[in-house]
Amino acid sequence: MPAEITMPQLSDTMTEGTLVKWHKKEGDKVKSGDIVADVETDKAVMEMESSDNGTLAAILVAEGQKVPVGGLLALVATGKEDPAEVKKSAASRKSEPAPATASATAVAHAEKSESAPASRSATAIAEAPPPQSEGNGQGRLRVSPLARRIANDKQVDLQSITGTGPGGRIVKQDVLNYVPSPSIQAELPQRIGSGQKETLPLTKMRAAIAKQLQISKQTIPHFYETIDADIEELSGLRARINQSLEKENIRLSLSDFIAKSVTEALLRHPVVNSTFNGTEVTRYGDVNLGMAVSIPDGLIVPVLRNIHLMGLKEIRQRSADLIERARAQRLRKDEMTGGTFTISSLGTYGVREFSAIINPPQVAILAVGAAEKRAVFRDGQIVGRTMLTLTMSSDHRVVDGATAADFLRTLKQFLEEPWLMLT
């Protein structure tokens, strides 16, 4: 029997995916692990790997088509099967429901420059309607999904751009290099005028965020606890360590120390390092730390797996790489799933304090504000100290108030006496 390539479920919220691009054509040989297509989920564009060896005998889904999870995408002739016979019999199978178990898996791919003819055409999260959905009166307007998203963000009319990609396809670099004429620039709206309004459909990512957070807020009994940590000593320690790391071109951030402190506190309070499925609580001996990252289309939470095994230098290097690839939408599936706790930080925006919404099935999330000099009492005197405000949102079905307070007390101790977490 031919092997089936079906639409994989790459997240808990995914119900369908868009086949963005085929990297193999009918008749091509494929091996297990070969990249056969790009698939757009509700969170990212992922590469889809073949799980079988053989010949790609029949492609049943066109680029740009949406397919439900488990839907049949292609057939691979394996063994002694005749690819031509498999293709001949494939027409009757296009409408058949595929098994729930997909024979293809997805991993995030490195975004390639679209300016070269061999570049891959999709690395964006934005909606990707088929190319034939647009026209300029002179034939189809072919646009890559990434170019379309950038054009929408920049409010650029795609009809005014000449594509340099294969077959005149408009690619990312075309949009980035486009300079409108002065008359066109004057017509571009800079803001919504008084008495006017603008209605925008939700992107796939924004719709997924809306659904997930609504479920979280409506079904999880959140409670919140806030502490202030004096990080004056930590700031001094960070400066000294960074001085010693200058030759290695490594500079630790405050976020690295916070991540390390949170990790050490989680190891001592496993009830917080847990997930809850409604009937069972699973506690973990390993820490897979999620880090909320803002991207143009919304929010993504890459996961730094096994952070408890890392030192500060490795945390800096691994987290920087992870965040960079998250913003470029080049994460693998295992880098977006399996988190046991999440940190959300708005310190770089100058936000002093906020409360975050829990990312289920996790049972808590830590909101980190901006580190700032404040006037505080020390030994009967008012002195300036670097202070940090942290607020933990907890699921009261699993975490009690005293349990959360114990965790925060441990975290505060690590932040105020940072040498404790380094021993």
The 8 nearest C-alpha neighbors of each residue, nearest first, counted from 0:
[[1, 2, 77, 80, 76, 78, 85, 75],
 [2, 0, 76, 75, 77, 74, 3, 85],
 [1, 3, 75, 74, 0, 76, 4, 77],
 [2, 4, 74, 102, 5, 73, 75, 1],
 [5, 3, 102, 73, 72, 103, 74, 71],
 [4, 6, 71, 101, 72, 70, 69, 7],
 [5, 7, 69, 68, 70, 101, 71, 72],
 [8, 6, 101, 68, 9, 5, 69, 104],
 [9, 7, 68, 10, 13, 6, 14, 11],
 [8, 10, 7, 13, 332, 11, 40, 105],
 [11, 9, 13, 12, 8, 336, 42, 40],
 [10, 12, 13, 9, 8, 14, 336, 211],
 [13, 11, 10, 14, 207, 211, 41, 210],
 [12, 14, 10, 11, 15, 41, 8, 40],
 [15, 13, 68, 67, 12, 16, 8, 11],
 [16, 14, 67, 68, 66, 13, 65, 17],
 [15, 17, 40, 66, 39, 65, 67, 38],
 [16, 18, 65, 39, 64, 38, 19, 63],
 [17, 19, 38, 62, 63, 64, 20, 37],
 [18, 20, 63, 62, 37, 38, 17, 39],
 [21, 19, 37, 62, 36, 18, 22, 120],
 [20, 22, 36, 23, 35, 37, 62, 24],
 [23, 21, 35, 36, 20, 34, 24, 37],
 [24, 22, 35, 21, 27, 25, 36, 55],
 [25, 23, 27, 26, 22, 21, 55, 58],
 [24, 26, 55, 56, 27, 57, 58, 23],
 [25, 27, 55, 56, 54, 24, 28, 82],
 [28, 26, 55, 25, 54, 24, 23, 29],
 [27, 29, 54, 53, 55, 26, 30, 52],
 [30, 28, 53, 52, 54, 33, 27, 55],
 [31, 29, 52, 33, 51, 32, 53, 49],
 [30, 32, 50, 51, 49, 52, 33, 29],
 [31, 33, 48, 49, 30, 50, 34, 51],
 [34, 32, 48, 30, 49, 31, 35, 29],
 [35, 33, 48, 47, 36, 46, 32, 49],
 [34, 36, 22, 23, 48, 47, 21, 33],
 [37, 35, 21, 22, 47, 20, 46, 34],
 [38, 36, 46, 20, 19, 45, 47, 18],
 [39, 37, 18, 45, 19, 44, 17, 46],
 [38, 40, 44, 17, 16, 43, 45, 19],
 [41, 39, 16, 42, 43, 44, 38, 13],
 [40, 42, 203, 204, 13, 207, 43, 39],
 [43, 41, 204, 40, 124, 203, 44, 299],
 [42, 44, 124, 40, 39, 328, 45, 41],
 [45, 43, 39, 38, 122, 124, 123, 40],
 [46, 44, 107, 38, 37, 106, 105, 43],
 [45, 47, 37, 105, 106, 107, 108, 36],
 [46, 48, 105, 36, 104, 34, 37, 35],
 [49, 47, 34, 32, 33, 104, 103, 35],
 [48, 50, 31, 103, 32, 51, 33, 35],
 [49, 51, 31, 103, 102, 32, 48, 52],
 [52, 50, 31, 49, 30, 53, 2, 29],
 [53, 51, 30, 31, 29, 77, 50, 54],
 [52, 54, 77, 76, 29, 28, 75, 30],
 [55, 53, 28, 76, 75, 56, 27, 29],
 [56, 54, 75, 25, 26, 27, 57, 74],
 [55, 57, 82, 75, 25, 86, 54, 26],
 [56, 58, 86, 74, 73, 25, 55, 59],
 [59, 57, 73, 60, 72, 25, 74, 56],
 [58, 60, 73, 72, 93, 57, 61, 71],
 [61, 59, 72, 58, 64, 62, 73, 18],
 [62, 60, 64, 63, 59, 18, 58, 20],
 [63, 61, 19, 18, 20, 64, 60, 21],
 [62, 64, 129, 19, 18, 128, 17, 61],
 [65, 63, 17, 62, 18, 61, 66, 60],
 [64, 66, 17, 16, 18, 63, 15, 67],
 [65, 67, 15, 16, 70, 17, 64, 68],
 [68, 66, 15, 70, 14, 69, 16, 6],
 [67, 69, 15, 6, 70, 14, 8, 7],
 [70, 68, 6, 99, 5, 97, 98, 67],
 [71, 69, 97, 5, 67, 6, 68, 66],
 [70, 72, 5, 97, 73, 4, 69, 6],
 [73, 71, 5, 59, 60, 4, 70, 58],
 [74, 72, 58, 4, 59, 57, 71, 3],
 [73, 75, 3, 57, 2, 56, 1, 4],
 [76, 74, 55, 2, 56, 54, 1, 53],
 [77, 75, 1, 54, 53, 82, 80, 56],
 [78, 76, 53, 80, 1, 75, 52, 79],
 [77, 79, 80, 76, 53, 52, 1, 0],
 [78, 80, 77, 81, 76, 82, 53, 0],
 [81, 79, 76, 78, 77, 82, 1, 85],
 [80, 82, 84, 83, 85, 79, 76, 56],
 [83, 81, 56, 85, 76, 84, 86, 80],
 [84, 82, 86, 81, 85, 87, 56, 57],
 [85, 83, 87, 81, 86, 82, 88, 80],
 [86, 84, 82, 88, 83, 87, 89, 56],
 [85, 87, 57, 89, 83, 84, 88, 56],
 [88, 86, 84, 85, 89, 83, 90, 57],
 [87, 89, 85, 86, 90, 91, 84, 92],
 [90, 88, 86, 92, 91, 87, 85, 57],
 [91, 89, 92, 88, 93, 87, 86, 59],
 [90, 92, 89, 93, 88, 94, 95, 87],
 [91, 93, 95, 89, 90, 94, 88, 71],
 [94, 92, 95, 90, 91, 59, 89, 71],
 [93, 95, 92, 96, 91, 71, 90, 70],
 [94, 96, 92, 93, 97, 71, 91, 70],
 [97, 95, 70, 94, 98, 71, 69, 93],
 [96, 98, 70, 71, 69, 95, 99, 5],
 [99, 97, 100, 69, 96, 101, 70, 5],
 [100, 98, 69, 101, 97, 68, 70, 5],
 [101, 99, 98, 102, 69, 7, 5, 97],
 [100, 102, 5, 7, 103, 69, 99, 6],
 [103, 101, 4, 50, 3, 5, 100, 104],
 [102, 104, 49, 50, 101, 48, 4, 47],
 [103, 105, 48, 47, 7, 102, 106, 49],
 [106, 104, 47, 46, 45, 48, 332, 107],
 [105, 107, 331, 46, 332, 45, 108, 47],
 [108, 106, 331, 330, 45, 329, 46, 332],
 [109, 107, 329, 46, 110, 45, 106, 330],
 [110, 108, 329, 111, 107, 324, 330, 122],
 [109, 111, 122, 108, 329, 112, 327, 119],
 [112, 110, 118, 119, 113, 109, 122, 120],
 [111, 113, 114, 118, 115, 110, 119, 172],
 [112, 114, 118, 115, 170, 171, 111, 119],
 [113, 115, 112, 172, 116, 164, 170, 118],
 [114, 116, 118, 113, 117, 112, 164, 111],
 [117, 115, 118, 165, 164, 114, 113, 119],
 [118, 116, 115, 119, 113, 165, 114, 112],
 [119, 117, 113, 115, 116, 111, 112, 120],
 [120, 118, 121, 111, 113, 117, 112, 110],
 [119, 121, 143, 118, 113, 20, 122, 144],
 [122, 120, 144, 145, 123, 119, 143, 19],
 [121, 123, 44, 145, 110, 328, 124, 120],
 [124, 122, 145, 125, 121, 44, 144, 328],
 [123, 125, 43, 44, 42, 126, 39, 204],
 [124, 126, 123, 148, 202, 127, 144, 203],
 [127, 125, 202, 128, 203, 124, 144, 148],
 [126, 128, 144, 63, 125, 129, 19, 17],
 [129, 127, 63, 126, 130, 132, 64, 144],
 [128, 130, 63, 131, 132, 127, 64, 62],
 [131, 129, 141, 132, 142, 133, 140, 128],
 [130, 132, 133, 129, 139, 140, 134, 141],
 [131, 133, 130, 129, 128, 134, 139, 140],
 [134, 132, 131, 140, 139, 130, 135, 141],
 [133, 135, 139, 140, 136, 138, 132, 131],
 [136, 134, 137, 158, 138, 140, 139, 133],
 [135, 137, 134, 138, 139, 140, 133, 158],
 [138, 136, 135, 139, 134, 140, 158, 133],
 [137, 139, 136, 134, 135, 140, 131, 133],
 [140, 138, 134, 131, 141, 133, 135, 130],
 [139, 141, 134, 133, 130, 142, 135, 138],
 [142, 140, 168, 130, 139, 169, 143, 167],
 [143, 141, 169, 168, 130, 147, 170, 140],
 [142, 144, 146, 120, 145, 170, 121, 147],
 [145, 143, 147, 127, 146, 121, 123, 148],
 [146, 144, 123, 148, 147, 143, 121, 122],
 [147, 145, 171, 170, 149, 143, 148, 144],
 [146, 148, 144, 150, 145, 149, 151, 143],
 [147, 149, 151, 145, 150, 146, 125, 152],
 [150, 148, 152, 146, 151, 147, 153, 145],
 [151, 149, 155, 147, 153, 148, 152, 154],
 [150, 152, 154, 148, 149, 153, 147, 155],
 [153, 151, 149, 150, 154, 148, 155, 295],
 [152, 154, 150, 155, 151, 149, 148, 174],
 [155, 153, 151, 152, 150, 156, 187, 188],
 [154, 156, 150, 153, 157, 151, 174, 152],
 [155, 157, 158, 159, 154, 150, 160, 151],
 [158, 156, 159, 160, 155, 150, 147, 174],
 [157, 159, 156, 160, 135, 140, 134, 161],
 [158, 160, 157, 156, 161, 155, 179, 177],
 [161, 159, 157, 158, 162, 177, 173, 174],
 [162, 160, 163, 169, 159, 167, 173, 158],
 [161, 163, 169, 167, 168, 164, 160, 173],
 [164, 162, 167, 168, 169, 161, 165, 173],
 [163, 165, 168, 167, 162, 169, 116, 170],
 [166, 164, 167, 168, 116, 163, 162, 117],
 [165, 167, 168, 164, 163, 141, 162, 169],
 [168, 166, 162, 164, 163, 165, 169, 141],
 [167, 169, 164, 141, 162, 142, 166, 165],
 [168, 170, 162, 142, 164, 141, 173, 163],
 [171, 169, 146, 173, 143, 172, 113, 164],
 [170, 172, 146, 174, 173, 113, 145, 175],
 [173, 171, 175, 174, 170, 176, 114, 113],
 [172, 174, 176, 171, 170, 175, 177, 169],
 [175, 173, 177, 172, 171, 176, 150, 146],
 [174, 176, 172, 173, 177, 171, 149, 178],
 [177, 175, 173, 174, 172, 178, 171, 160],
 [176, 178, 174, 175, 173, 179, 160, 172],
 [177, 179, 176, 180, 175, 174, 184, 181],
 [180, 178, 183, 184, 177, 181, 182, 155],
 [179, 181, 183, 182, 184, 178, 185, 177],
 [182, 180, 184, 183, 185, 179, 186, 178],
 [181, 183, 185, 180, 184, 186, 179, 187],
 [184, 182, 186, 180, 185, 181, 179, 187],
 [185, 183, 181, 187, 186, 182, 179, 180],
 [184, 186, 182, 183, 187, 181, 188, 180],
 [185, 187, 183, 184, 188, 182, 181, 189],
 [188, 186, 184, 185, 189, 183, 154, 155],
 [189, 187, 190, 186, 191, 185, 154, 184],
 [190, 188, 187, 191, 192, 186, 185, 154],
 [191, 189, 188, 192, 187, 193, 195, 197],
 [192, 190, 195, 196, 193, 189, 188, 197],
 [193, 191, 195, 190, 194, 196, 188, 189],
 [192, 194, 195, 191, 196, 190, 197, 189],
 [193, 195, 192, 196, 191, 197, 190, 198],
 [196, 194, 192, 193, 191, 197, 190, 198],
 [195, 197, 191, 198, 194, 192, 193, 190],
 [196, 198, 199, 195, 191, 192, 190, 200],
 [197, 199, 196, 200, 201, 195, 191, 202],
 [198, 200, 201, 197, 202, 196, 151, 205],
 [201, 199, 202, 198, 206, 205, 203, 126],
 [202, 200, 206, 205, 203, 199, 204, 207],
 [201, 203, 205, 204, 206, 125, 126, 200],
 [202, 204, 41, 206, 205, 207, 201, 126],
 [203, 205, 207, 41, 42, 202, 206, 208],
 [204, 206, 208, 202, 207, 203, 201, 297],
 [207, 205, 209, 203, 204, 208, 201, 202],
 [208, 206, 204, 210, 205, 209, 211, 41],
 [209, 207, 205, 211, 206, 210, 212, 204],
 [208, 210, 206, 207, 212, 211, 213, 205],
 [209, 211, 207, 213, 208, 212, 206, 214],
 [212, 210, 208, 214, 213, 209, 207, 215],
 [213, 211, 215, 214, 209, 210, 208, 216],
 [212, 214, 216, 210, 215, 211, 209, 217],
 [213, 215, 217, 211, 212, 216, 218, 210],
 [216, 214, 212, 213, 219, 218, 217, 211],
 [215, 217, 213, 214, 219, 218, 212, 356],
 [218, 216, 214, 215, 213, 219, 220, 212],
 [217, 219, 215, 216, 214, 220, 213, 221],
 [218, 220, 215, 216, 221, 217, 394, 395],
 [221, 219, 395, 394, 218, 222, 396, 216],
 [222, 220, 394, 393, 219, 392, 395, 223],
 [221, 223, 393, 392, 395, 220, 394, 224],
 [222, 224, 392, 391, 393, 390, 221, 225],
 [223, 225, 391, 390, 392, 226, 222, 404],
 [226, 224, 390, 389, 391, 223, 227, 388],
 [225, 227, 389, 388, 390, 228, 224, 407],
 [228, 226, 388, 387, 389, 386, 229, 225],
 [227, 229, 387, 411, 386, 230, 388, 415],
 [228, 230, 386, 415, 231, 385, 387, 227],
 [231, 229, 233, 415, 232, 385, 386, 228],
 [230, 232, 385, 234, 233, 229, 384, 235],
 [233, 231, 235, 234, 230, 236, 415, 416],
 [232, 234, 230, 236, 235, 231, 417, 237],
 [235, 233, 237, 231, 232, 236, 230, 238],
 [234, 236, 238, 232, 233, 237, 239, 231],
 [237, 235, 233, 239, 238, 234, 240, 232],
 [236, 238, 234, 240, 235, 239, 233, 241],
 [237, 239, 235, 241, 236, 240, 242, 234],
 [240, 238, 242, 236, 241, 237, 235, 243],
 [239, 241, 243, 237, 242, 238, 236, 244],
 [242, 240, 244, 238, 243, 250, 239, 237],
 [241, 243, 239, 240, 244, 245, 238, 250],
 [242, 244, 240, 241, 245, 239, 246, 247],
 [245, 243, 241, 247, 242, 246, 249, 240],
 [244, 246, 248, 247, 242, 243, 249, 241],
 [245, 247, 248, 244, 243, 249, 242, 241],
 [246, 248, 244, 245, 249, 243, 250, 241],
 [249, 247, 245, 246, 244, 250, 241, 243],
 [250, 248, 247, 244, 245, 251, 241, 312],
 [249, 251, 241, 252, 248, 244, 245, 315],
 [252, 250, 315, 241, 255, 249, 253, 237],
 [253, 251, 254, 255, 250, 256, 315, 237],
 [252, 254, 256, 255, 257, 251, 237, 234],
 [253, 255, 257, 252, 256, 258, 251, 259],
 [256, 254, 258, 252, 253, 257, 315, 259],
 [255, 257, 259, 253, 258, 254, 260, 252],
 [256, 258, 254, 260, 259, 255, 261, 253],
 [259, 257, 255, 261, 256, 260, 254, 262],
 [258, 260, 256, 262, 257, 261, 255, 263],
 [261, 259, 257, 263, 262, 258, 413, 256],
 [260, 262, 264, 258, 259, 263, 257, 265],
 [263, 261, 265, 259, 260, 264, 307, 258],
 [262, 264, 260, 266, 265, 261, 259, 420],
 [265, 263, 261, 267, 262, 266, 410, 409],
 [266, 264, 268, 262, 267, 263, 272, 269],
 [265, 267, 263, 264, 268, 269, 262, 284],
 [266, 268, 264, 265, 269, 263, 406, 409],
 [267, 269, 265, 270, 266, 271, 406, 264],
 [270, 268, 272, 271, 265, 266, 282, 267],
 [271, 269, 272, 268, 273, 282, 398, 397],
 [270, 272, 269, 273, 268, 363, 265, 362],
 [273, 271, 269, 270, 339, 265, 340, 282],
 [274, 272, 282, 271, 281, 270, 339, 361],
 [273, 275, 361, 360, 281, 362, 280, 339],
 [274, 276, 280, 360, 277, 279, 281, 361],
 [277, 275, 278, 279, 360, 274, 280, 281],
 [278, 276, 275, 279, 280, 360, 396, 274],
 [277, 279, 276, 280, 275, 281, 396, 397],
 [280, 278, 276, 275, 277, 281, 274, 397],
 [279, 281, 275, 274, 282, 273, 276, 278],
 [282, 280, 274, 273, 275, 279, 283, 276],
 [281, 283, 273, 269, 272, 270, 280, 274],
 [284, 282, 285, 273, 272, 269, 281, 286],
 [283, 285, 286, 266, 282, 269, 272, 265],
 [286, 284, 283, 305, 287, 307, 266, 306],
 [285, 287, 305, 307, 288, 306, 339, 262],
 [288, 286, 304, 338, 339, 305, 303, 302],
 [287, 289, 303, 340, 302, 338, 341, 286],
 [288, 290, 302, 341, 338, 301, 300, 340],
 [291, 289, 342, 300, 341, 301, 343, 292],
 [290, 292, 300, 343, 299, 342, 289, 293],
 [293, 291, 299, 298, 300, 290, 294, 322],
 [292, 294, 298, 297, 299, 291, 295, 326],
 [293, 295, 297, 296, 326, 298, 292, 299],
 [296, 294, 297, 293, 298, 326, 152, 149],
 [297, 295, 294, 204, 205, 298, 125, 202],
 [298, 296, 294, 295, 205, 293, 204, 299],
 [297, 299, 293, 294, 292, 291, 300, 296],
 [298, 300, 292, 291, 301, 293, 297, 294],
 [301, 299, 291, 290, 289, 292, 335, 302],
 [302, 300, 335, 334, 289, 290, 299, 325],
 [301, 303, 289, 334, 288, 335, 338, 304],
 [304, 302, 288, 287, 306, 289, 305, 301],
 [303, 305, 287, 306, 302, 288, 286, 334],
 [306, 304, 307, 287, 286, 308, 285, 303],
 [305, 307, 309, 308, 304, 286, 303, 287],
 [308, 306, 305, 309, 286, 262, 285, 263],
 [307, 309, 306, 305, 310, 285, 286, 304],
 [310, 308, 306, 307, 313, 314, 311, 305],
 [311, 309, 313, 312, 314, 308, 259, 307],
 [310, 312, 314, 313, 315, 255, 309, 259],
 [313, 311, 315, 314, 310, 316, 251, 249],
 [312, 314, 316, 315, 310, 311, 309, 317],
 [313, 315, 311, 317, 312, 316, 318, 309],
 [316, 314, 312, 313, 318, 317, 319, 255],
 [315, 317, 313, 319, 314, 318, 320, 312],
 [318, 316, 320, 314, 319, 315, 313, 321],
 [317, 319, 321, 320, 315, 316, 314, 322],
 [320, 318, 322, 316, 321, 317, 315, 323],
 [319, 321, 323, 317, 318, 322, 324, 316],
 [322, 320, 318, 324, 319, 323, 325, 317],
 [321, 323, 325, 319, 324, 320, 318, 326],
 [324, 322, 320, 326, 325, 321, 319, 327],
 [323, 325, 327, 329, 321, 326, 322, 328],
 [326, 324, 328, 322, 327, 323, 330, 329],
 [327, 325, 323, 328, 324, 294, 322, 292],
 [326, 328, 324, 325, 329, 323, 110, 122],
 [329, 327, 325, 326, 324, 330, 43, 122],
 [330, 328, 324, 107, 108, 109, 327, 325],
 [331, 329, 107, 325, 328, 324, 334, 332],
 [330, 332, 107, 106, 334, 333, 329, 335],
 [331, 333, 106, 334, 335, 107, 330, 336],
 [332, 334, 336, 335, 331, 337, 106, 302],
 [335, 333, 302, 331, 332, 301, 336, 330],
 [334, 336, 301, 332, 333, 302, 300, 331],
 [337, 335, 333, 338, 334, 332, 302, 301],
 [336, 338, 339, 287, 333, 335, 302, 334],
 [339, 337, 287, 289, 288, 302, 336, 340],
 [338, 340, 287, 272, 273, 361, 288, 286],
 [341, 339, 288, 338, 289, 272, 361, 364],
 [342, 340, 289, 364, 290, 288, 365, 343],
 [343, 341, 365, 290, 364, 366, 289, 291],
 [342, 344, 366, 291, 365, 367, 290, 341],
 [343, 345, 367, 346, 366, 368, 342, 291],
 [346, 344, 348, 347, 368, 350, 367, 369],
 [369, 345, 347, 368, 349, 348, 350, 344],
 [346, 348, 349, 345, 369, 350, 344, 368],
 [349, 347, 346, 345, 350, 369, 368, 351],
 [348, 350, 346, 369, 347, 351, 345, 368],
 [351, 349, 348, 368, 346, 369, 345, 352],
 [350, 352, 368, 369, 349, 388, 346, 353],
 [351, 353, 368, 350, 388, 389, 367, 354],
 [354, 352, 366, 355, 390, 368, 351, 350],
 [355, 353, 366, 390, 392, 356, 352, 391],
 [354, 356, 366, 392, 357, 364, 353, 365],
 [357, 355, 358, 392, 354, 212, 216, 364],
 [358, 356, 364, 363, 359, 355, 215, 392],
 [357, 359, 361, 360, 356, 215, 364, 341],
 [360, 358, 361, 357, 215, 362, 274, 275],
 [359, 361, 274, 275, 276, 358, 362, 273],
 [362, 360, 274, 359, 358, 339, 363, 273],
 [361, 363, 394, 274, 393, 273, 360, 271],
 [364, 362, 393, 392, 357, 361, 394, 340],
 [363, 365, 341, 392, 357, 391, 342, 340],
 [364, 366, 391, 342, 390, 343, 367, 341],
 [365, 367, 343, 390, 389, 344, 355, 354],
 [368, 366, 344, 389, 343, 365, 345, 388],
 [369, 367, 346, 351, 352, 388, 350, 345],
 [346, 368, 370, 351, 349, 350, 371, 387],
 [371, 369, 387, 386, 385, 368, 346, 372],
 [372, 370, 385, 386, 369, 373, 387, 384],
 [371, 373, 385, 384, 383, 386, 374, 370],
 [374, 372, 383, 384, 375, 371, 385, 386],
 [373, 375, 383, 382, 381, 384, 372, 376],
 [376, 374, 381, 382, 373, 383, 377, 384],
 [377, 375, 381, 380, 379, 382, 378, 374],
 [376, 378, 380, 379, 381, 375, 382, 383],
 [379, 377, 380, 376, 381, 382, 375, 383],
 [378, 380, 377, 376, 381, 382, 375, 374],
 [381, 379, 376, 377, 378, 382, 375, 374],
 [380, 382, 376, 375, 374, 377, 379, 383],
 [383, 381, 374, 375, 380, 376, 384, 377],
 [382, 384, 374, 373, 372, 375, 385, 381],
 [385, 383, 372, 373, 231, 386, 382, 374],
 [384, 386, 372, 231, 371, 230, 229, 373],
 [387, 385, 229, 371, 370, 228, 230, 384],
 [386, 388, 370, 228, 227, 369, 368, 229],
 [389, 387, 227, 368, 226, 352, 228, 367],
 [390, 388, 367, 226, 225, 366, 368, 227],
 [391, 389, 225, 366, 224, 365, 354, 226],
 [392, 390, 365, 224, 223, 364, 366, 393],
 [391, 393, 223, 364, 363, 222, 221, 355],
 [394, 392, 363, 222, 221, 362, 395, 398],
 [393, 395, 362, 221, 396, 220, 398, 397],
 [396, 394, 398, 397, 220, 399, 393, 221],
 [397, 395, 394, 398, 220, 219, 399, 362],
 [396, 398, 395, 394, 399, 362, 280, 275],
 [397, 399, 395, 394, 402, 396, 393, 403],
 [400, 398, 402, 401, 395, 403, 397, 396],
 [399, 401, 403, 402, 404, 398, 395, 222],
 [400, 402, 404, 403, 399, 405, 398, 406],
 [403, 401, 405, 399, 404, 400, 398, 406],
 [402, 404, 406, 400, 405, 401, 407, 399],
 [405, 403, 401, 407, 402, 406, 408, 400],
 [406, 404, 408, 402, 403, 407, 401, 409],
 [405, 407, 403, 409, 404, 408, 410, 268],
 [408, 406, 410, 404, 409, 405, 411, 403],
 [407, 409, 405, 411, 410, 406, 404, 412],
 [410, 408, 412, 406, 407, 411, 264, 405],
 [411, 409, 407, 413, 412, 408, 264, 260],
 [412, 410, 408, 414, 409, 413, 228, 407],
 [411, 413, 409, 415, 410, 414, 416, 408],
 [414, 412, 417, 416, 410, 411, 415, 260],
 [413, 415, 411, 417, 412, 416, 230, 410],
 [414, 416, 412, 230, 413, 229, 417, 411],
 [417, 415, 413, 414, 418, 412, 419, 232],
 [418, 416, 413, 414, 419, 420, 415, 233],
 [417, 419, 421, 420, 416, 422, 413, 233],
 [420, 418, 417, 421, 422, 416, 413, 412],
 [421, 419, 418, 422, 417, 413, 260, 263],
 [420, 422, 418, 419, 417, 310, 259, 311],
 [421, 419, 420, 418, 417, 263, 413, 310]]
